[in-house]
Structures are given as structure tokens and as C-alpha cells.
Amino acid sequence: EAEYKTSVLLGRSNVMWYNVLVQNFVAALSDYPLNFLRWPFDLECRSDCSKLELSKYRAIVLWPYDTANLKLSEFYALRIPIFIRADLWRSTMTWGYANPD
């Protein structure tokens, strides 16, 4: 049980360089007090985890395009703290990177 409270799930992204960024981030934090687990790769249950098991983790980090499906609402319903980029609209809208001028 204590393992869950010190572990944060890292969602998988459809953008390859986000996944590479996460792998490098996790490798650099070897002595950090929280464990960062790449979901579903670092979990024993892989992608077949029950909602009960997922609800035990301290938090989850979701990436752009990872929030368009039911994942966001499911984790919200499980009352797990969710961390998402502050400018999420910029990467999920078609013209988010267009020049406003």
C-alpha cells in the first residue's frame, strides 16, 4: 500500500518525443522521493489494471491528445490528482500553433 502512495503514473502519449522525454525524465530522477511509473509499461497489470488498482496511485500525468478519450474523465471520477500542461488548448486544437497576428 505504501508503494502506491509514493508512485505517480505517467500517461503514454501519441507523440513519440513526449514518450522519449518521459523516459529521460524518469531516468534522471533516481533519488527523487516519488516513483514515476510509465503506465502501462511499468505496471504488472499493464493495460488490464482495474480501476480499484489505478485509484491507489498518488497522481497521474496526462499529455496532450491523451485527454481526448475517456481517460481524463475516468481518472477525474476516481479522484486522482491529474497534472496536464497549462496550455492544453494549444496542442489539442487544430490551429493552436497558428500565428495570432
FIDREN-937750 format. One record per atom (N, C-alpha, C, O): residue number from 0; x negated, y negated, z negated. Coordinates in nm, 3 decimals, m for minus. Layout:
REM FIDREN-937750
+-----+---------+---------+---------+
|   k |       u |       v |       w |
+-----+---------+---------+---------+
| NUM |       X |       Y |       Z |
...
+-----+---------+---------+---------+
***
This chain:
REM FIDREN-937750
+-----+---------+---------+---------+
|   k |       u |       v |       w |
+-----+---------+---------+---------+
|   0 |  m0.083 |   0.120 |   0.000 |
|   0 |   0.000 |   0.000 |   0.000 |
|   0 |  m0.087 |  m0.126 |   0.000 |
|   0 |  m0.054 |  m0.223 |   0.068 |
|   1 |  m0.195 |  m0.126 |  m0.074 |
|   1 |  m0.283 |  m0.242 |  m0.079 |
|   1 |  m0.346 |  m0.270 |   0.057 |
|   1 |  m0.375 |  m0.385 |   0.091 |
|   2 |  m0.368 |  m0.165 |   0.136 |
|   2 |  m0.427 |  m0.181 |   0.269 |
|   2 |  m0.337 |  m0.266 |   0.359 |
|   2 |  m0.387 |  m0.347 |   0.437 |
|   3 |  m0.206 |  m0.248 |   0.348 |
|   3 |  m0.113 |  m0.325 |   0.429 |
|   3 |  m0.118 |  m0.474 |   0.395 |
|   3 |  m0.113 |  m0.559 |   0.484 |
|   4 |  m0.129 |  m0.504 |   0.267 |
|   4 |  m0.124 |  m0.644 |   0.222 |
|   4 |  m0.249 |  m0.722 |   0.261 |
|   4 |  m0.248 |  m0.845 |   0.257 |
|   5 |  m0.355 |  m0.654 |   0.297 |
|   5 |  m0.477 |  m0.725 |   0.340 |
|   5 |  m0.500 |  m0.711 |   0.490 |
|   5 |  m0.608 |  m0.742 |   0.540 |
|   6 |  m0.398 |  m0.664 |   0.563 |
|   6 |  m0.412 |  m0.642 |   0.707 |
|   6 |  m0.316 |  m0.729 |   0.786 |
|   6 |  m0.198 |  m0.741 |   0.752 |
|   7 |  m0.368 |  m0.789 |   0.891 |
|   7 |  m0.290 |  m0.872 |   0.983 |
|   7 |  m0.289 |  m0.805 |   1.119 |
|   7 |  m0.393 |  m0.763 |   1.170 |
|   8 |  m0.171 |  m0.794 |   1.178 |
|   8 |  m0.160 |  m0.733 |   1.311 |
|   8 |  m0.188 |  m0.837 |   1.419 |
|   8 |  m0.144 |  m0.952 |   1.408 |
|   9 |  m0.259 |  m0.797 |   1.521 |
|   9 |  m0.285 |  m0.883 |   1.635 |
|   9 |  m0.213 |  m0.825 |   1.756 |
|   9 |  m0.245 |  m0.715 |   1.801 |
|  10 |  m0.117 |  m0.899 |   1.807 |
|  10 |  m0.040 |  m0.852 |   1.921 |
|  10 |  m0.124 |  m0.845 |   2.047 |
|  10 |  m0.224 |  m0.916 |   2.061 |
|  11 |  m0.084 |  m0.759 |   2.138 |
|  11 |  m0.153 |  m0.742 |   2.265 |
|  11 |  m0.098 |  m0.842 |   2.366 |
|  11 |   0.022 |  m0.871 |   2.367 |
|  12 |  m0.183 |  m0.894 |   2.448 |
|  12 |  m0.144 |  m0.993 |   2.546 |
|  12 |  m0.146 |  m0.933 |   2.686 |
|  12 |  m0.219 |  m0.838 |   2.713 |
|  13 |  m0.065 |  m0.990 |   2.774 |
|  13 |  m0.068 |  m0.952 |   2.915 |
|  13 |  m0.183 |  m1.021 |   2.989 |
|  13 |  m0.215 |  m0.984 |   3.102 |
|  14 |  m0.243 |  m1.119 |   2.925 |
|  14 |  m0.356 |  m1.192 |   2.983 |
|  14 |  m0.484 |  m1.126 |   2.933 |
|  14 |  m0.511 |  m1.126 |   2.813 |
|  15 |  m0.563 |  m1.071 |   3.023 |
|  15 |  m0.679 |  m0.991 |   2.986 |
|  15 |  m0.778 |  m1.067 |   2.898 |
|  15 |  m0.831 |  m1.010 |   2.802 |
|  16 |  m0.806 |  m1.194 |   2.928 |
|  16 |  m0.908 |  m1.264 |   2.849 |
|  16 |  m0.861 |  m1.292 |   2.707 |
|  16 |  m0.946 |  m1.312 |   2.620 |
|  17 |  m0.730 |  m1.294 |   2.679 |
|  17 |  m0.683 |  m1.304 |   2.540 |
|  17 |  m0.724 |  m1.179 |   2.462 |
|  17 |  m0.766 |  m1.188 |   2.347 |
|  18 |  m0.710 |  m1.062 |   2.525 |
|  18 |  m0.748 |  m0.937 |   2.460 |
|  18 |  m0.898 |  m0.932 |   2.432 |
|  18 |  m0.940 |  m0.885 |   2.326 |
|  19 |  m0.979 |  m0.980 |   2.526 |
|  19 |  m1.124 |  m0.986 |   2.506 |
|  19 |  m1.157 |  m1.083 |   2.393 |
|  19 |  m1.244 |  m1.055 |   2.310 |
|  20 |  m1.088 |  m1.196 |   2.390 |
|  20 |  m1.107 |  m1.293 |   2.282 |
|  20 |  m1.078 |  m1.230 |   2.146 |
|  20 |  m1.153 |  m1.250 |   2.050 |
|  21 |  m0.969 |  m1.155 |   2.139 |
|  21 |  m0.932 |  m1.089 |   2.013 |
|  21 |  m1.037 |  m0.987 |   1.971 |
|  21 |  m1.074 |  m0.980 |   1.854 |
|  22 |  m1.086 |  m0.907 |   2.065 |
|  22 |  m1.189 |  m0.808 |   2.032 |
|  22 |  m1.314 |  m0.875 |   1.977 |
|  22 |  m1.372 |  m0.826 |   1.880 |
|  23 |  m1.357 |  m0.984 |   2.037 |
|  23 |  m1.475 |  m1.056 |   1.988 |
|  23 |  m1.449 |  m1.121 |   1.853 |
|  23 |  m1.537 |  m1.123 |   1.767 |
|  24 |  m1.329 |  m1.173 |   1.834 |
|  24 |  m1.290 |  m1.234 |   1.708 |
|  24 |  m1.295 |  m1.133 |   1.593 |
|  24 |  m1.349 |  m1.161 |   1.486 |
|  25 |  m1.238 |  m1.016 |   1.617 |
|  25 |  m1.235 |  m0.911 |   1.514 |
|  25 |  m1.376 |  m0.862 |   1.483 |
|  25 |  m1.409 |  m0.838 |   1.367 |
|  26 |  m1.458 |  m0.847 |   1.584 |
|  26 |  m1.596 |  m0.801 |   1.564 |
|  26 |  m1.677 |  m0.901 |   1.482 |
|  26 |  m1.765 |  m0.861 |   1.406 |
|  27 |  m1.650 |  m1.030 |   1.497 |
|  27 |  m1.727 |  m1.133 |   1.427 |
|  27 |  m1.686 |  m1.149 |   1.280 |
|  27 |  m1.758 |  m1.212 |   1.203 |
|  28 |  m1.572 |  m1.094 |   1.241 |
|  28 |  m1.520 |  m1.113 |   1.105 |
|  28 |  m1.537 |  m0.989 |   1.018 |
|  28 |  m1.444 |  m0.950 |   0.947 |
|  29 |  m1.651 |  m0.929 |   1.021 |
|  29 |  m1.672 |  m0.804 |   0.948 |
|  29 |  m1.661 |  m0.819 |   0.797 |
|  29 |  m1.621 |  m0.724 |   0.729 |
|  30 |  m1.696 |  m0.936 |   0.741 |
|  30 |  m1.691 |  m0.953 |   0.595 |
|  30 |  m1.579 |  m1.047 |   0.551 |
|  30 |  m1.583 |  m1.098 |   0.439 |
|  31 |  m1.481 |  m1.070 |   0.635 |
|  31 |  m1.366 |  m1.154 |   0.603 |
|  31 |  m1.271 |  m1.076 |   0.511 |
|  31 |  m1.259 |  m0.955 |   0.527 |
|  32 |  m1.203 |  m1.142 |   0.415 |
|  32 |  m1.119 |  m1.067 |   0.320 |
|  32 |  m0.995 |  m1.002 |   0.381 |
|  32 |  m0.935 |  m0.914 |   0.319 |
|  33 |  m0.955 |  m1.044 |   0.500 |
|  33 |  m0.840 |  m0.980 |   0.566 |
|  33 |  m0.889 |  m0.892 |   0.680 |
|  33 |  m0.988 |  m0.922 |   0.746 |
|  34 |  m0.818 |  m0.782 |   0.701 |
|  34 |  m0.848 |  m0.693 |   0.813 |
|  34 |  m0.757 |  m0.731 |   0.929 |
|  34 |  m0.637 |  m0.748 |   0.910 |
|  35 |  m0.812 |  m0.745 |   1.047 |
|  35 |  m0.734 |  m0.774 |   1.167 |
|  35 |  m0.726 |  m0.648 |   1.250 |
|  35 |  m0.828 |  m0.596 |   1.297 |
|  36 |  m0.605 |  m0.598 |   1.269 |
|  36 |  m0.582 |  m0.474 |   1.341 |
|  36 |  m0.514 |  m0.503 |   1.474 |
|  36 |  m0.411 |  m0.569 |   1.477 |
|  37 |  m0.572 |  m0.454 |   1.582 |
|  37 |  m0.512 |  m0.472 |   1.715 |
|  37 |  m0.397 |  m0.374 |   1.730 |
|  37 |  m0.417 |  m0.252 |   1.736 |
|  38 |  m0.277 |  m0.428 |   1.736 |
|  38 |  m0.159 |  m0.345 |   1.749 |
|  38 |  m0.130 |  m0.324 |   1.895 |
|  38 |  m0.121 |  m0.423 |   1.967 |
|  39 |  m0.115 |  m0.205 |   1.946 |
|  39 |  m0.102 |  m0.075 |   1.878 |
|  39 |  m0.231 |   0.005 |   1.868 |
|  39 |  m0.229 |   0.115 |   1.813 |
|  40 |  m0.343 |  m0.045 |   1.920 |
|  40 |  m0.465 |   0.035 |   1.933 |
|  40 |  m0.527 |   0.080 |   1.801 |
|  40 |  m0.574 |   0.194 |   1.792 |
|  41 |  m0.529 |  m0.006 |   1.700 |
|  41 |  m0.598 |   0.027 |   1.574 |
|  41 |  m0.508 |   0.095 |   1.471 |
|  41 |  m0.553 |   0.122 |   1.359 |
|  42 |  m0.384 |   0.121 |   1.504 |
|  42 |  m0.291 |   0.184 |   1.410 |
|  42 |  m0.277 |   0.333 |   1.441 |
|  42 |  m0.280 |   0.373 |   1.557 |
|  43 |  m0.264 |   0.412 |   1.338 |
|  43 |  m0.247 |   0.557 |   1.357 |
|  43 |  m0.122 |   0.590 |   1.436 |
|  43 |  m0.122 |   0.684 |   1.516 |
|  44 |  m0.016 |   0.514 |   1.415 |
|  44 |   0.111 |   0.542 |   1.483 |
|  44 |   0.115 |   0.486 |   1.625 |
|  44 |   0.211 |   0.509 |   1.698 |
|  45 |   0.012 |   0.412 |   1.664 |
|  45 |   0.003 |   0.350 |   1.798 |
|  45 |   0.128 |   0.265 |   1.825 |
|  45 |   0.159 |   0.175 |   1.747 |
|  46 |   0.198 |   0.292 |   1.932 |
|  46 |   0.317 |   0.212 |   1.965 |
|  46 |   0.445 |   0.278 |   1.914 |
|  46 |   0.555 |   0.230 |   1.944 |
|  47 |   0.434 |   0.387 |   1.839 |
|  47 |   0.550 |   0.455 |   1.783 |
|  47 |   0.571 |   0.424 |   1.635 |
|  47 |   0.628 |   0.505 |   1.563 |
|  48 |   0.526 |   0.308 |   1.591 |
|  48 |   0.540 |   0.271 |   1.450 |
|  48 |   0.685 |   0.242 |   1.416 |
|  48 |   0.759 |   0.183 |   1.496 |
|  49 |   0.725 |   0.283 |   1.299 |
|  49 |   0.860 |   0.250 |   1.253 |
|  49 |   0.864 |   0.104 |   1.210 |
|  49 |   0.761 |   0.046 |   1.177 |
|  50 |   0.981 |   0.047 |   1.209 |
|  50 |   0.996 |  m0.092 |   1.164 |
|  50 |   0.961 |  m0.104 |   1.016 |
|  50 |   0.910 |  m0.208 |   0.971 |
|  51 |   0.988 |   0.001 |   0.940 |
|  51 |   0.953 |   0.002 |   0.799 |
|  51 |   0.802 |  m0.010 |   0.781 |
|  51 |   0.755 |  m0.087 |   0.697 |
|  52 |   0.727 |   0.064 |   0.860 |
|  52 |   0.581 |   0.057 |   0.850 |
|  52 |   0.528 |  m0.079 |   0.894 |
|  52 |   0.442 |  m0.136 |   0.827 |
|  53 |   0.579 |  m0.132 |   1.004 |
|  53 |   0.534 |  m0.262 |   1.052 |
|  53 |   0.567 |  m0.374 |   0.954 |
|  53 |   0.492 |  m0.472 |   0.944 |
|  54 |   0.676 |  m0.361 |   0.881 |
|  54 |   0.716 |  m0.466 |   0.786 |
|  54 |   0.624 |  m0.477 |   0.666 |
|  54 |   0.631 |  m0.574 |   0.591 |
|  55 |   0.537 |  m0.379 |   0.645 |
|  55 |   0.446 |  m0.380 |   0.530 |
|  55 |   0.323 |  m0.467 |   0.551 |
|  55 |   0.255 |  m0.502 |   0.454 |
|  56 |   0.293 |  m0.503 |   0.677 |
|  56 |   0.173 |  m0.581 |   0.703 |
|  56 |   0.190 |  m0.726 |   0.661 |
|  56 |   0.302 |  m0.778 |   0.656 |
|  57 |   0.079 |  m0.790 |   0.632 |
|  57 |   0.081 |  m0.927 |   0.580 |
|  57 |   0.135 |  m1.029 |   0.680 |
|  57 |   0.210 |  m1.119 |   0.641 |
|  58 |   0.098 |  m1.016 |   0.806 |
|  58 |   0.141 |  m1.111 |   0.910 |
|  58 |   0.113 |  m1.051 |   1.047 |
|  58 |   0.053 |  m0.944 |   1.058 |
|  59 |   0.157 |  m1.123 |   1.151 |
|  59 |   0.125 |  m1.085 |   1.288 |
|  59 |   0.090 |  m1.209 |   1.368 |
|  59 |   0.147 |  m1.317 |   1.347 |
|  60 |  m0.004 |  m1.193 |   1.460 |
|  60 |  m0.040 |  m1.299 |   1.553 |
|  60 |   0.011 |  m1.257 |   1.690 |
|  60 |  m0.025 |  m1.151 |   1.741 |
|  61 |   0.097 |  m1.342 |   1.750 |
|  61 |   0.151 |  m1.314 |   1.883 |
|  61 |   0.092 |  m1.413 |   1.982 |
|  61 |   0.059 |  m1.527 |   1.946 |
|  62 |   0.080 |  m1.371 |   2.105 |
|  62 |   0.021 |  m1.451 |   2.212 |
|  62 |   0.126 |  m1.494 |   2.312 |
|  62 |   0.235 |  m1.438 |   2.315 |
|  63 |   0.095 |  m1.594 |   2.394 |
|  63 |   0.189 |  m1.633 |   2.499 |
|  63 |   0.224 |  m1.512 |   2.585 |
|  63 |   0.141 |  m1.424 |   2.609 |
|  64 |   0.346 |  m1.510 |   2.630 |
|  64 |   0.404 |  m1.402 |   2.710 |
|  64 |   0.430 |  m1.278 |   2.625 |
|  64 |   0.493 |  m1.184 |   2.673 |
|  65 |   0.383 |  m1.275 |   2.501 |
|  65 |   0.412 |  m1.165 |   2.410 |
|  65 |   0.541 |  m1.194 |   2.335 |
|  65 |   0.596 |  m1.106 |   2.270 |
|  66 |   0.590 |  m1.317 |   2.345 |
|  66 |   0.709 |  m1.359 |   2.271 |
|  66 |   0.835 |  m1.356 |   2.357 |
|  66 |   0.944 |  m1.381 |   2.306 |
|  67 |   0.822 |  m1.327 |   2.485 |
|  67 |   0.937 |  m1.331 |   2.575 |
|  67 |   1.029 |  m1.211 |   2.555 |
|  67 |   1.146 |  m1.217 |   2.593 |
|  68 |   0.980 |  m1.104 |   2.499 |
|  68 |   1.065 |  m0.987 |   2.478 |
|  68 |   1.120 |  m0.986 |   2.336 |
|  68 |   1.120 |  m1.090 |   2.269 |
|  69 |   1.166 |  m0.874 |   2.289 |
|  69 |   1.228 |  m0.868 |   2.157 |
|  69 |   1.131 |  m0.869 |   2.041 |
|  69 |   1.172 |  m0.876 |   1.925 |
|  70 |   1.001 |  m0.862 |   2.070 |
|  70 |   0.903 |  m0.857 |   1.960 |
|  70 |   0.918 |  m0.973 |   1.863 |
|  70 |   0.918 |  m0.954 |   1.742 |
|  71 |   0.930 |  m1.094 |   1.916 |
|  71 |   0.940 |  m1.212 |   1.831 |
|  71 |   1.060 |  m1.203 |   1.738 |
|  71 |   1.046 |  m1.223 |   1.617 |
|  72 |   1.177 |  m1.172 |   1.792 |
|  72 |   1.296 |  m1.166 |   1.708 |
|  72 |   1.292 |  m1.048 |   1.610 |
|  72 |   1.345 |  m1.057 |   1.499 |
|  73 |   1.231 |  m0.938 |   1.651 |
|  73 |   1.221 |  m0.823 |   1.560 |
|  73 |   1.131 |  m0.853 |   1.442 |
|  73 |   1.166 |  m0.823 |   1.328 |
|  74 |   1.014 |  m0.912 |   1.467 |
|  74 |   0.925 |  m0.946 |   1.355 |
|  74 |   0.986 |  m1.056 |   1.268 |
|  74 |   0.966 |  m1.057 |   1.147 |
|  75 |   1.058 |  m1.147 |   1.329 |
|  75 |   1.126 |  m1.251 |   1.253 |
|  75 |   1.230 |  m1.187 |   1.160 |
|  75 |   1.240 |  m1.224 |   1.043 |
|  76 |   1.307 |  m1.090 |   1.212 |
|  76 |   1.407 |  m1.021 |   1.132 |
|  76 |   1.344 |  m0.939 |   1.020 |
|  76 |   1.406 |  m0.920 |   0.915 |
|  77 |   1.222 |  m0.889 |   1.041 |
|  77 |   1.151 |  m0.813 |   0.938 |
|  77 |   1.090 |  m0.904 |   0.831 |
|  77 |   1.034 |  m0.855 |   0.733 |
|  78 |   1.100 |  m1.035 |   0.851 |
|  78 |   1.049 |  m1.135 |   0.756 |
|  78 |   0.897 |  m1.131 |   0.741 |
|  78 |   0.843 |  m1.152 |   0.633 |
|  79 |   0.831 |  m1.102 |   0.853 |
|  79 |   0.685 |  m1.102 |   0.856 |
|  79 |   0.639 |  m1.239 |   0.904 |
|  79 |   0.691 |  m1.287 |   1.004 |
|  80 |   0.545 |  m1.303 |   0.836 |
|  80 |   0.492 |  m1.431 |   0.887 |
|  80 |   0.435 |  m1.412 |   1.028 |
|  80 |   0.360 |  m1.318 |   1.053 |
|  81 |   0.471 |  m1.502 |   1.118 |
|  81 |   0.431 |  m1.494 |   1.258 |
|  81 |   0.346 |  m1.616 |   1.291 |
|  81 |   0.383 |  m1.729 |   1.261 |
|  82 |   0.232 |  m1.593 |   1.353 |
|  82 |   0.146 |  m1.701 |   1.398 |
|  82 |   0.144 |  m1.702 |   1.550 |
|  82 |   0.113 |  m1.601 |   1.614 |
|  83 |   0.176 |  m1.818 |   1.609 |
|  83 |   0.181 |  m1.835 |   1.753 |
|  83 |   0.116 |  m1.970 |   1.784 |
|  83 |   0.118 |  m2.061 |   1.701 |
|  84 |   0.058 |  m1.982 |   1.902 |
|  84 |  m0.002 |  m2.109 |   1.943 |
|  84 |   0.098 |  m2.223 |   1.927 |
|  84 |   0.216 |  m2.207 |   1.955 |
|  85 |   0.048 |  m2.337 |   1.880 |
|  85 |   0.135 |  m2.453 |   1.859 |
|  85 |   0.196 |  m2.504 |   1.991 |
|  85 |   0.310 |  m2.551 |   1.992 |
|  86 |   0.123 |  m2.494 |   2.099 |
|  86 |   0.172 |  m2.541 |   2.228 |
|  86 |   0.221 |  m2.424 |   2.313 |
|  86 |   0.186 |  m2.412 |   2.430 |
|  87 |   0.302 |  m2.339 |   2.253 |
|  87 |   0.352 |  m2.220 |   2.320 |
|  87 |   0.424 |  m2.254 |   2.450 |
|  87 |   0.412 |  m2.180 |   2.548 |
|  88 |   0.497 |  m2.363 |   2.452 |
|  88 |   0.571 |  m2.402 |   2.573 |
|  88 |   0.478 |  m2.418 |   2.692 |
|  88 |   0.518 |  m2.391 |   2.806 |
|  89 |   0.355 |  m2.461 |   2.667 |
|  89 |   0.260 |  m2.490 |   2.774 |
|  89 |   0.223 |  m2.363 |   2.853 |
|  89 |   0.198 |  m2.370 |   2.973 |
|  90 |   0.220 |  m2.252 |   2.787 |
|  90 |   0.179 |  m2.130 |   2.856 |
|  90 |   0.296 |  m2.039 |   2.894 |
|  90 |   0.275 |  m1.938 |   2.961 |
|  91 |   0.417 |  m2.073 |   2.854 |
|  91 |   0.531 |  m1.989 |   2.888 |
|  91 |   0.622 |  m2.051 |   2.992 |
|  91 |   0.707 |  m1.983 |   3.048 |
|  92 |   0.605 |  m2.180 |   3.019 |
|  92 |   0.686 |  m2.246 |   3.121 |
|  92 |   0.610 |  m2.249 |   3.254 |
|  92 |   0.487 |  m2.260 |   3.256 |
|  93 |   0.682 |  m2.239 |   3.363 |
|  93 |   0.620 |  m2.233 |   3.495 |
|  93 |   0.531 |  m2.352 |   3.523 |
|  93 |   0.421 |  m2.336 |   3.576 |
|  94 |   0.575 |  m2.471 |   3.489 |
|  94 |   0.498 |  m2.592 |   3.521 |
|  94 |   0.430 |  m2.649 |   3.398 |
|  94 |   0.402 |  m2.768 |   3.395 |
|  95 |   0.402 |  m2.568 |   3.296 |
|  95 |   0.343 |  m2.616 |   3.172 |
|  95 |   0.206 |  m2.680 |   3.189 |
|  95 |   0.170 |  m2.767 |   3.111 |
|  96 |   0.130 |  m2.638 |   3.289 |
|  96 |  m0.003 |  m2.693 |   3.309 |
|  96 |  m0.007 |  m2.799 |   3.419 |
|  96 |  m0.114 |  m2.846 |   3.456 |
|  97 |   0.109 |  m2.838 |   3.472 |
|  97 |   0.113 |  m2.940 |   3.576 |
|  97 |   0.074 |  m3.076 |   3.519 |
|  97 |   0.098 |  m3.101 |   3.401 |
|  98 |   0.017 |  m3.160 |   3.598 |
|  98 |  m0.023 |  m3.295 |   3.557 |
|  98 |   0.103 |  m3.380 |   3.539 |
|  98 |   0.181 |  m3.394 |   3.634 |
|  99 |   0.125 |  m3.438 |   3.419 |
|  99 |   0.248 |  m3.515 |   3.396 |
|  99 |   0.249 |  m3.650 |   3.466 |
|  99 |   0.353 |  m3.716 |   3.470 |
| 100 |   0.137 |  m3.695 |   3.522 |
| 100 |   0.132 |  m3.827 |   3.587 |
| 100 |   0.186 |  m3.826 |   3.725 |
| 100 |   0.188 |  m3.930 |   3.792 |
+-----+---------+---------+---------+
***
